[in-house]
Amino acid sequence: MTRLLEFLIALALVLALFLVIGVVLPSHRHLEGSVESNRKMTIVYDTVNNVRRLKDWSLMLPGDPAHLKYSGGADGNVGKGAKVEFTSDVASAWKSGSWEITDSQAPPAGGGPAKVVYAIVDQTPGSNKSSEINLTPTGRNNRNVRISQSYDVDYGWNLYGRFLGMYIKSQIGDSLDAGLAKLSSNLATIPNFDYRVEGTKLTDLKITEVPAENLLVVNAGSIERSNDAIKKSILANQEWIKRVMEANDLEPAGPFRIVTTELATQTYTFDVVQPVRKKGGAAKADDAAAATPAPAGDAAQLQVKTAGTPVTYVHTDAHQAATAKYTGYMSELDAARNGLRAWALTNGHAMTDRPYETWNSGVDKSFTDESSTYDIYWAIKY
C-alpha cells in the first residue's frame, strides 16, 4: 500500500511538472529560412504563386500528383484563392489537408518586393498554420531575388503541441530549408527571360490544343547562320514542297513554319514545314481562313508520294502546346522561344519535341520588317 501511495505521489509530481513546463513553453512557434536566386522576379513570383508548382519544390506536402487536387484562383490555379488539397499514406503526420493562397502581392511594375501567403491545414498539432514567402530584390543593381519563407503555428493551450514545438526545427525547419534549396535549383533550370517586362513583343502566352495535321517536311540541315543563307535555304526547300503539293493535288492548310533543331554560334539547323490538305476541301490558300488549321480530328491521314524529292510526309496527332504571338525580325525568335519556354516551365509544364514558328508575314518580310508576325509553338507533356 505504501509503495502504491509513493507511486501515485510520484505520478502526480510528474504530471504537475508536465503542466508547469507546458504552461511556460511558447504557445506560438515561428521558423524562417531564405535562399537567393538569380532568376528574374517575374519567374520567381509566378513559381511560388502557383499551387501546382508546390509539389516540385516544397517538402512540406506530398509530391505525388495522384494525391493532389487543385481548385480556385485564376486560370491555372494561381493567385489568391488557389488551393491544393492532399492526402498522404506515406507521411502519417500529414494524413490530409491543404495549402491555400490567402494573400498575393505581385511585384510593382517598376520593380520591388512581392509576397505570397499560404494558409496550411494538416493533421499535425496546432492551428492557424501559415507560410509566408517574401521576395526581395537584392544583389548588384537588384538583379537577384532573395526568397524568404516563414512557417508559423499556434498551439494555444494544447500542452502536447507545445512540447512538440520544442522539436519543430527538426520536424518542419529541415524540410523548409531543403525545400528552398530545391526551389533555387529548379529556378536555375528556367531561361532567365522576363516574359512580362513592360513593352515586350511576346504576347498572348497560353496553353492551346493543336489539331491533328498533315505536314510536308524538308530537313534543311545545318545552314550558315546568316540571313542570306537561311533565306536561300528556306526558298529552295519551299520549291520542293510546292512540287510535291502540285503532284499530289494538295494546297497549304496554313502558313509555312520553321522547326528549330539547333541554333549554334555559326550555324542554324532547322526544318521547313508546310501544313497541307487536299484541294477543294476549304477556302483558297491565300484567303485569311487558310491561316487557321482545320479543327482537331478533321485532318485525316493522306496518301502522299514524295519519291525523288527531299520532302517527307508526316501526319501528327492532336496535342497540347505552349504558344505565344511575337512581332519582330526572325533573328529575334530565339529569345522569344526562350521566353515562351520560361513561361511554360514556370507554370509547371514540361517541354517536349522541338519548337516551331508559323511565319505569318512570309519569307522576305520576316527578314527585313520589324512588324512581321509569328505564332510560336512548343509541345508540352501532359
C-alpha positions in Angstrom: 0.0 0.0 0.0 2.8 2.4 0.9 4.5 1.7 -2.5 1.3 2.4 -4.3 0.9 5.7 -2.5 4.5 6.6 -3.3 3.9 5.7 -7.0 0.7 7.9 -7.1 2.6 10.8 -5.5 5.4 10.5 -7.9 3.0 10.4 -10.8 1.2 13.5 -9.5 4.5 15.3 -9.3 5.4 14.3 -12.9 2.0 15.5 -14.1 2.4 18.7 -12.2 5.8 19.2 -13.7 4.4 18.5 -17.1 1.7 21.1 -16.6 4.1 23.7 -15.3 6.6 23.2 -18.1 3.8 23.1 -20.7 2.3 26.4 -19.5 5.7 28.0 -19.6 6.6 26.8 -23.1 5.6 29.2 -26.0 2.1 28.8 -27.5 3.4 30.1 -30.9 6.3 28.9 -33.0 8.0 30.7 -35.9 10.6 29.4 -38.3 12.2 31.2 -41.2 14.7 30.3 -43.9 16.0 32.0 -47.0 17.8 31.4 -50.3 18.9 33.6 -53.2 18.2 33.2 -56.9 19.5 35.0 -60.0 16.3 34.5 -61.9 14.0 37.4 -62.8 11.5 38.5 -60.2 8.7 37.5 -62.6 9.8 33.9 -62.8 10.3 33.6 -59.0 7.0 35.2 -58.2 5.0 33.2 -60.7 6.6 30.0 -59.4 5.7 30.5 -55.7 2.3 32.0 -56.6 1.2 28.8 -58.3 -0.2 26.0 -56.1 0.6 23.5 -58.9 4.3 24.2 -58.5 4.4 23.4 -54.8 4.9 19.7 -55.4 8.0 20.5 -57.4 9.9 22.1 -54.6 8.2 22.1 -51.2 8.9 19.1 -48.9 6.1 20.2 -46.6 3.3 18.4 -48.5 3.2 15.2 -50.7 4.9 15.3 -54.1 2.8 12.6 -55.7 0.4 14.2 -58.2 -2.1 11.3 -57.6 -2.6 12.6 -54.1 -3.2 16.2 -55.1 -6.3 18.1 -56.1 -6.3 21.7 -57.3 -9.0 24.4 -57.3 -9.6 28.1 -57.1 -7.6 31.1 -58.0 -7.0 32.5 -61.5 -6.6 30.3 -64.6 -4.0 27.6 -63.9 -4.7 27.8 -60.1 -2.6 30.8 -59.4 -3.0 33.8 -57.0 -5.4 34.4 -54.1 -7.9 31.7 -53.6 -5.8 29.0 -55.4 -5.8 25.8 -53.3 -4.2 22.4 -53.3 -5.7 19.6 -51.2 -3.8 16.5 -50.4 -3.8 13.1 -48.8 -0.8 11.1 -47.7 -0.4 7.5 -46.8 3.4 7.9 -46.5 3.6 10.8 -44.1 1.1 9.8 -41.4 1.5 13.2 -39.7 0.0 14.9 -42.7 -2.8 12.4 -43.4 -4.9 15.0 -45.3 -5.0 18.8 -45.6 -4.5 21.7 -47.9 -2.4 24.8 -48.8 -4.4 27.8 -49.9 -3.1 31.2 -51.1 -4.8 33.8 -48.9 -2.7 36.8 -50.0 -0.7 37.5 -53.1 1.1 40.8 -53.8 2.8 41.0 -57.2 5.9 43.0 -57.7 5.4 46.6 -58.8 5.9 47.3 -62.5 9.0 49.4 -61.7 10.5 46.7 -59.5 10.2 46.0 -55.8 9.3 43.2 -53.3 6.5 40.7 -53.7 4.7 38.4 -51.2 2.6 35.2 -51.2 0.9 33.9 -48.1 -0.3 30.3 -47.7 -2.8 29.1 -45.1 -2.0 25.5 -44.1 -4.3 22.8 -42.8 -3.0 19.3 -41.8 -3.3 16.8 -39.1 -0.2 17.8 -37.1 -0.8 19.6 -33.7 -1.5 23.3 -33.8 -3.8 25.7 -35.6 -3.6 28.9 -37.6 -0.7 27.4 -39.6 0.7 29.6 -42.3 3.7 30.0 -44.6 4.7 33.5 -45.9 7.0 33.8 -48.8 8.7 37.2 -49.3 10.6 38.1 -52.4 13.1 40.9 -52.2 15.3 42.3 -54.9 18.9 42.1 -53.9 22.5 42.0 -55.2 24.1 44.4 -57.7 21.5 46.5 -59.4 18.9 44.3 -57.7 19.4 41.6 -60.3 18.9 38.8 -57.8 15.9 37.8 -55.7 16.1 36.9 -52.0 13.4 34.3 -51.2 12.5 34.2 -47.5 9.9 31.6 -46.3 8.5 31.5 -42.8 6.3 29.0 -41.0 4.0 29.9 -38.1 1.8 27.7 -35.9 -0.3 28.4 -32.8 -0.6 25.7 -30.1 -2.9 27.6 -27.7 -3.4 25.5 -24.6 -2.5 22.3 -26.3 0.3 21.3 -24.0 1.3 18.3 -26.0 1.6 20.6 -29.0 3.8 23.0 -27.0 6.1 20.1 -26.2 6.3 19.1 -29.8 7.1 22.7 -30.7 10.4 22.2 -29.0 11.4 19.9 -31.9 9.8 22.0 -34.7 13.2 22.8 -36.2 13.9 19.2 -37.0 10.2 18.4 -37.8 9.5 21.4 -40.1 12.6 23.5 -40.3 14.7 21.0 -42.1 12.0 20.4 -44.7 11.6 24.2 -45.1 15.3 24.7 -45.7 15.6 21.7 -48.1 12.5 22.9 -50.0 14.1 26.3 -50.5 17.3 24.8 -51.8 15.2 22.6 -54.2 13.3 25.7 -55.3 16.6 27.5 -56.1 17.8 24.5 -58.1 14.5 24.3 -60.0 14.6 28.0 -60.8 18.1 27.7 -62.2 16.7 25.4 -65.0 14.4 28.1 -66.3 15.6 30.5 -69.0 16.2 33.9 -67.4 13.7 35.8 -69.6 11.2 38.3 -68.2 8.2 37.5 -70.4 6.1 40.2 -68.7 8.6 43.1 -68.9 7.0 46.4 -70.0 6.9 46.8 -73.8 7.6 43.1 -74.6 6.7 41.9 -78.1 5.9 38.4 -76.8 2.2 38.3 -76.1 -0.8 36.1 -75.6 1.1 33.3 -73.8 -1.2 30.3 -73.2 -1.7 26.5 -73.5 -3.6 25.6 -76.6 -4.9 22.5 -78.3 -3.0 21.8 -81.6 -5.1 19.8 -84.1 -4.0 16.7 -86.0 -2.2 17.9 -89.1 -0.7 16.7 -92.4 2.7 18.1 -92.9 5.3 18.2 -95.7 8.7 18.4 -94.2 12.2 19.2 -95.6 15.2 18.9 -93.4 17.3 21.9 -94.3 20.4 20.6 -92.5 23.0 22.8 -90.9 23.0 26.2 -92.6 25.4 29.1 -92.2 23.9 31.5 -89.6 23.4 34.5 -91.9 20.2 36.0 -93.2 21.1 35.4 -96.8 22.0 31.7 -96.4 18.9 30.9 -94.2 16.6 32.8 -96.6 18.1 31.0 -99.6 17.6 27.6 -98.0 14.0 28.3 -97.0 13.1 29.4 -100.5 14.8 26.4 -102.1 13.0 24.0 -99.8 9.7 25.7 -100.3 10.1 25.0 -104.1 10.5 21.3 -103.4 7.4 21.3 -101.2 5.4 23.2 -103.9 6.3 20.5 -106.4 5.1 17.7 -104.1 1.8 19.6 -103.4 1.2 20.0 -107.2 1.9 16.3 -107.8 -0.4 15.2 -105.1 -3.3 17.7 -105.6 -2.6 19.4 -102.3 -2.8 23.0 -101.1 -1.5 24.9 -98.0 -3.6 24.5 -94.8 -1.9 27.4 -93.1 1.3 29.4 -93.1 4.6 27.6 -93.5 6.6 27.0 -90.4 10.3 26.7 -89.3 11.1 23.9 -86.8 14.3 24.7 -84.9 16.7 21.8 -84.1 19.7 23.8 -83.0 20.8 27.5 -83.2 24.6 27.4 -82.8 27.1 30.2 -82.9 27.9 29.7 -86.6 25.1 27.5 -87.9 21.3 27.1 -87.8 19.8 23.6 -88.1 16.1 23.6 -88.9 13.3 22.0 -90.9 10.9 23.8 -93.4 7.4 22.6 -92.8 4.1 23.2 -94.7 0.7 22.1 -93.4 -1.3 20.7 -96.3 -4.8 19.4 -97.2 -6.5 18.1 -100.3 -7.5 20.8 -102.8 -11.1 21.9 -102.7 -11.5 21.0 -99.0 -11.6 24.6 -97.8 -11.0 28.2 -98.9 -8.1 29.0 -101.1 -4.7 29.1 -99.5 -4.4 32.9 -99.9 -7.6 33.5 -98.1 -7.5 34.6 -94.4 -9.2 31.3 -93.4 -6.2 29.3 -94.7 -4.1 30.7 -92.0 -6.1 28.7 -89.5 -5.6 24.9 -89.4 -8.7 22.7 -89.5 -10.2 21.6 -86.2 -8.6 18.6 -84.4 -9.8 15.3 -85.9 -10.5 16.8 -89.4 -7.0 16.2 -90.8 -7.3 12.6 -91.8 -4.1 10.9 -92.9 -3.3 11.4 -96.6 -1.6 9.3 -99.2 1.3 11.4 -100.4 4.0 10.5 -102.9 7.4 12.1 -102.3 9.8 9.8 -104.2 12.7 11.6 -105.8 12.5 14.6 -103.5 13.9 15.6 -100.1 10.4 16.1 -98.9 8.8 13.7 -96.3 5.2 13.4 -95.4 4.3 13.4 -91.7 0.9 13.0 -90.0 0.8 14.4 -86.5 -1.8 13.7 -83.8 -3.6 16.3 -81.8 -1.7 17.5 -78.8 -1.2 20.4 -76.4 1.4 23.1 -76.8 2.5 26.3 -75.1 2.0 29.1 -77.6 2.6 32.9 -77.9 2.5 35.6 -80.5 5.6 37.6 -81.5 6.2 40.7 -83.6 9.6 41.5 -84.9 12.5 40.2 -87.0 13.2 36.5 -87.5 16.6 37.0 -85.9 14.8 37.7 -82.6 12.9 34.5 -82.5 15.5 32.6 -80.4 14.9 35.0 -77.5 11.2 34.7 -78.0 11.3 30.9 -77.9 13.2 31.1 -74.6 10.6 33.5 -73.3 7.8 31.0 -74.1 9.8 28.2 -72.5 10.4 30.2 -69.4 6.7 31.0 -69.1 5.7 27.3 -69.6 8.3 25.9 -67.2 7.3 28.5 -64.6 3.7 27.4 -64.9 4.7 23.7 -64.4 4.6 22.4 -67.9 7.4 20.1 -69.2 8.5 20.8 -72.8 8.8 18.0 -75.4 9.8 17.8 -79.1 11.2 20.9 -80.9 9.7 24.4 -81.0 8.4 25.9 -84.3 7.0 29.2 -85.6 4.5 30.0 -88.2 5.8 32.8 -90.4 2.6 34.7 -90.9 4.3 37.5 -92.9 6.1 35.3 -95.4 9.8 34.8 -96.0 11.0 38.2 -97.4 9.2 40.4 -95.0 10.3 38.4 -91.9 14.0 39.2 -92.6 13.5 43.0 -93.2 10.4 44.2 -91.4 10.1 44.5 -87.7 6.3 44.4 -88.0 6.4 40.7 -89.1 4.3 38.4 -87.0 4.8 34.8 -85.8 2.9 32.3 -83.8 5.4 30.3 -81.6 4.5 26.7 -80.5 6.3 24.3 -78.2 4.6 21.0 -77.4 4.2 20.1 -73.7 3.9 16.8 -71.8 0.5 16.0 -70.3 
